Amino acid sequence: MILALASVLKFGRCAHGATGAVTLRLTLGTAHNPPMAKMALDRVLIAGGGIGGMAAALACARQGMAVQLLERSAQFSEVGAGIQMGPNVTRILQGWGLGDALEQVASFPSGLLARDAQSGQVMGRLRLADRAQSRYGAPYATIHRADLHGLLLAAARLAGAQTHVGQTLQAWHESADDLEVQTQQGPTWRANVLVGADGVWSAVRQQLLADGAPRFTGHLAYRAMLPQADLPLALRSNEVTVWMGPRLHVVHYPVRAGQWLNLVAIVQSAKPDQAQDWDLAANAKNLMQAMGGVGQDLQARLASVPDWRLWALHDRASMASAGQMAQGRVALLGDAAHPMRPYLAQGAGMAIEDAQVLAQSLATGQGSVAQRLLRYAELRWARNAQVQNRAVRNGQIFHARGALAWGRNLSMRLMGERLMDLPWLYGQGPAA
Ligand SMILES: Cc1cc2nc3c(=O)[nH]c(=O)nc-3n(C[C@H](O)[C@H](O)[C@H](O)COP(=O)(O)OP(=O)(O)OC[C@H]3O[C@@H](n4cnc5c(N)ncnc54)[C@H](O)[C@@H]3O)c2cc1C
């Protein structure tokens, strides 16, 4: 049975870039499954309130679990940047009852365009608008992070999840019966399940696996967001465009129902001093220097940006077994489990897939908490590893030079859509 809850929400909490508040109507369906069998499974504690943690809170709350989410920041926020979501991800959001709300705030690009950063030539085009829907049963969407996060937060709360800011997980102790979780701020929390959704620098991962810090990839991401109305007509766009050049690439796409354009320029460079910061001030001169000899078309686009922000990109090698993703009553999710390079645009997507499988495994799986979490990890680790590894390879192809770049351009021209479409990614993943 679908129970429709309507609520009018206002949000617009981006830290930089777009500031317009978005008003939308959220229609939230409850889970099709009846509440899970009552056993010692229903107290789920989630560390981290980013896109992954919030998606997990929503998915578990929809299954009738009592969810507490702890976020270390003083308030929930997402930086002013965009997220691409393939049909493998929008399908899940629709299944959670967020389809109508998504239509109000997201953009639905007409296609994905690959262009040569130097010559400006179009190398290939993947139709997205109708094709994603007809081939994969769900749209390809692009969205402001704050809008996606706001949707998940509002829906998680409506579904009954309790969210707490200013709570930094420090450590936990697991006993036969449950878990005791300590935060830096003092209170002790008890739960039956702990989900580490605390991002690339995850404290949960460090206690679970003690496998050290993530690695700096040698890549910096400069990002910006511009109102399309302020751009000359020639620079406005309703497509995802990827410009590929030697040791660099640039991606831009619309967000906020096409009103804003999100831009990300990736260059290979030395590590900045505050490499853990997601939101460093950036120097446009450094970016233009790193861009070297890109062609006029791309230069004009980059020159239209008054202000850049900077991320130093980190990742980890992929996991080699399910046992790394879940042990006992503790499981990892999202970037805490599989931080990846953004060259397949699926980091948040995989976190949302994780959330769906986690909730399903806990609610409908068999056996103890540990067995259900291990089942979740078994269903997730290999797909996450595949996406992580393909993202590394995509980066090498995007940044290719010489003969490799020549071969890339030729293959794209010859094979176009057949090369750019990814049925193994968009057509698979958990059912909604
Ligand atoms: C340039 C760039 C472009 C990208 N583009 C895309 C894209 O197009 N599509 C896509 O799917 N993905 C994309 N990604 C990847 C995506 O941003 C991440 O995979 C996703 O945001 C990860 O979400 P998360 O919730 O796992 O982690 P995070 O977003 O890092 O959230 C972790 C949360 O945990 C909190 N936290 C940390 N430690 C603690 C603690 N000890 N206790 C409590 N709370 C804690 C943090 O404050 C934070 O709120 C991109 C990434 C980059 C860098």
The ligand as an ORCA input file, in Angstrom:
! r2SCAN-3c Opt
* xyz 0 1
  C      34.420     16.753     -8.119
  C      33.467     15.665     -7.724
  C      32.375     15.380     -8.531
  C      31.511     14.343     -8.205
  N      30.468     14.076     -9.039
  C      29.631     13.064     -8.741
  C      28.525     12.781     -9.591
  O      28.301     13.460    -10.595
  N      27.723     11.735     -9.269
  C      27.934     10.979     -8.149
  O      27.165     10.038     -7.905
  N      28.986     11.228     -7.331
  C      29.814     12.252     -7.583
  N      30.858     12.525     -6.745
  C      31.084     11.668     -5.567
  C      30.182     12.040     -4.401
  O      30.326     13.410     -4.122
  C      30.545     11.233     -3.179
  O      30.736      9.888     -3.503
  C      29.418     11.332     -2.135
  O      29.195     12.677     -1.796
  C      29.784     10.521     -0.905
  O      28.780     10.674      0.057
  P      28.986     10.101      1.530
  O      27.740     10.431      2.268
  O      29.452      8.700      1.484
  O      30.208     10.937      2.114
  P      30.276     12.479      2.485
  O      29.502     13.293      1.536
  O      31.721     12.791      2.671
  O      29.531     12.583      3.876
  C      30.134     12.152      5.076
  C      29.470     12.894      6.224
  O      29.945     12.353      7.449
  C      30.255     13.409      8.350
  N      31.266     12.872      9.288
  C      32.583     12.649      9.033
  N      33.174     12.103     10.125
  C      32.196     11.968     11.068
  C      32.180     11.441     12.395
  N      33.293     10.949     12.981
  N      31.009     11.461     13.083
  C      29.866     11.971     12.507
  N      29.833     12.491     11.253
  C      30.983     12.470     10.537
  C      30.747     14.531      7.437
  O      30.660     15.800      8.061
  C      29.813     14.378      6.244
  O      28.626     15.119      6.426
  C      31.730     13.569     -7.039
  C      32.810     13.868     -6.208
  C      33.663     14.906     -6.535
  C      34.814     15.206     -5.628
*
